[in-house]
Amino acid sequence: LQLRLGLDAGFRHILRPALSKVWRVVLVATGAFGYVTLGLLSIIVGYSLIQVAVRYNPSEAGGWDEALWLLAGLVQGRLLLGVASAGLICYGFYFVLLMRYRTL
């Protein structure tokens, strides 16, 4: 769901109609980047949980920390961690802005 919301910006309908073009672009960009990042990290965590279910070893279950360690271990790990961090920061910034610019 998060990945879909980020890719098609399916959250635009909750923004105020009279919102200025600049703020609309900022909200849509930060929201889309944040949702895509959260969706991809959720897929990694879900994959970890599926692996645990297949192997029947609950002690190997990973969470967000394991997903980030997986990214760190890849060839471009530092870059990927930086992108993931920026995406999560955008996700948080989007929700801070949403408190002000959301329709009620």
Residue, then its C-alpha position, 0 to 999 in steps of 0.5 A: l500500500q505504501l509503495r502504491l501511494g508513493l508511486d501514484a501519489g494517491f494521497r493528493h486528494i487529502l490536500r487542501p484545494a486552495l493550497s499554493k502550487v509550491w506547497r503542493v509540489v513540496l507535499v507531493a514530492t516529500g510524500a511520494f519519496g517517503y512512501v516509496t522508501l517506507g514501502l521498499l523497506s517494508i518489503i525487505v522486512g516482509y521478505s525477512l519474515i517470510q524467510v523465517a516462516v519457511r525455515y521455522n526459526p523465529s530467532e532469525a526474524g529481522g525487523w527494520d534494523e536488519a533491513l537497514w543492515l542488509l542495505a549497508g552490506l550491499v555494494q553501494g551500501r552507504l549511498l543506499l542508507g543515505v537515500a533510505s535516511a533521506g526518504l524517511i526524513c521526507y516521510g516525517f516532514y510530509f506528515v508535519l506539513l500534512m498537519r497544516y495543509r490537510t483538508l478536514 
